[in-house]
Amino acid sequence: MEVGMENPLTLRPSLLDPKGLDPRGEGENPLYFPDLLLDELEVSLFASHPGLDLEAFFRAPLGHKDAVVHRQEVARDLEAQPLAQAFRAFFQAMEALRKRLGLAKEARHPWQKRLYTLLC
């Protein structure tokens, strides 16, 4: 493989980055977040989805213009009605699945755990 070339097997398709790289940022809020009230926006956006680590993507700075253009194109595509409805249905099904997995995790009896897991 040539120097500077990325291994295509390590890249994953991504809605957030055209090159498929993992765009996660640092764990802490950047210093400018409170000034722009982005910390409050982050809390209101992601409070209903704990444990998904969405905050890390929100905090990641975009390093190149291609990523900005790519995200704008993805947002435009996701606003189209048939695709928006499909994504909404998919996310609702994923949320229901997470709830059932939570029930399975909290169940005390082994057979209850197995039943909830089976229903997932």
C-alpha positions in Angstrom: 0.0 0.0 0.0 1.3 3.5 -0.8 2.3 5.9 1.9 -0.6 8.2 2.8 -3.2 5.8 1.5 -5.7 4.6 4.0 -6.7 1.0 4.2 -10.2 0.7 2.8 -11.0 -2.2 5.1 -10.7 0.1 8.2 -13.0 2.7 6.8 -16.7 2.6 7.6 -19.5 4.3 5.7 -20.6 7.4 7.6 -23.4 10.0 7.4 -21.1 12.4 9.2 -17.8 12.1 7.2 -17.4 11.5 3.5 -14.2 9.6 4.0 -15.8 7.2 6.5 -13.5 8.2 9.3 -14.6 8.3 12.9 -15.3 12.0 13.6 -15.6 11.7 17.4 -14.3 14.6 19.3 -12.9 15.0 22.8 -14.9 13.9 25.8 -15.1 17.3 27.5 -17.0 20.4 26.2 -14.8 22.8 24.3 -14.2 26.1 26.0 -16.5 28.0 23.7 -19.6 25.8 24.3 -21.0 27.8 27.3 -20.4 31.1 25.5 -22.6 30.0 22.5 -25.0 28.0 24.8 -24.1 24.9 22.9 -23.8 23.0 26.2 -27.5 23.7 26.8 -28.4 22.7 23.2 -26.5 19.5 23.6 -28.4 18.6 26.8 -31.8 19.3 25.2 -30.9 17.3 22.0 -29.4 14.2 23.6 -31.1 13.9 27.0 -33.7 11.5 25.5 -30.9 9.2 24.1 -28.5 8.4 26.9 -25.7 5.9 26.3 -25.5 6.5 22.6 -22.4 8.7 22.8 -23.9 11.3 20.5 -22.3 14.1 22.4 -18.8 13.1 21.2 -20.0 13.5 17.6 -21.5 16.9 18.4 -18.3 18.2 20.0 -16.0 17.0 17.1 -14.8 20.0 15.1 -15.0 19.6 11.3 -11.5 19.7 10.0 -12.2 20.1 6.3 -14.7 21.6 3.9 -15.7 18.3 2.4 -17.1 17.1 5.7 -19.3 20.2 6.0 -20.6 19.8 2.4 -21.2 16.1 3.0 -23.2 16.7 6.1 -25.3 19.4 4.4 -26.1 16.9 1.5 -27.0 14.2 4.0 -29.3 16.6 5.9 -31.0 17.6 2.6 -31.5 13.9 1.6 -32.9 13.1 5.1 -35.5 15.9 4.7 -37.0 14.3 1.6 -40.3 12.8 2.7 -40.0 9.1 1.8 -36.5 8.8 3.3 -37.5 10.9 6.3 -40.5 8.6 7.0 -38.3 5.5 6.7 -35.7 6.9 9.1 -38.3 7.9 11.6 -39.8 4.4 11.5 -36.4 2.9 11.8 -35.4 5.0 14.8 -38.8 4.4 16.5 -38.2 0.6 16.1 -34.7 1.0 17.5 -36.0 2.9 20.5 -38.6 0.2 21.2 -35.8 -2.4 20.9 -33.7 -0.5 23.4 -36.6 -0.4 25.8 -37.1 -4.1 25.6 -33.4 -4.8 26.1 -33.6 -2.6 29.2 -36.5 -4.7 30.5 -34.5 -7.8 29.8 -31.5 -6.4 31.7 -33.7 -5.4 34.7 -35.7 -8.6 34.9 -34.9 -10.6 38.0 -36.0 -14.1 36.9 -33.8 -15.9 34.3 -36.8 -17.0 32.3 -38.1 -13.4 32.2 -34.7 -12.2 30.9 -34.8 -14.9 28.2 -38.4 -14.0 27.2 -37.6 -10.3 26.9 -34.4 -11.1 25.0 -36.4 -13.4 22.7 -39.0 -10.7 22.0 -36.2 -8.3 20.9 
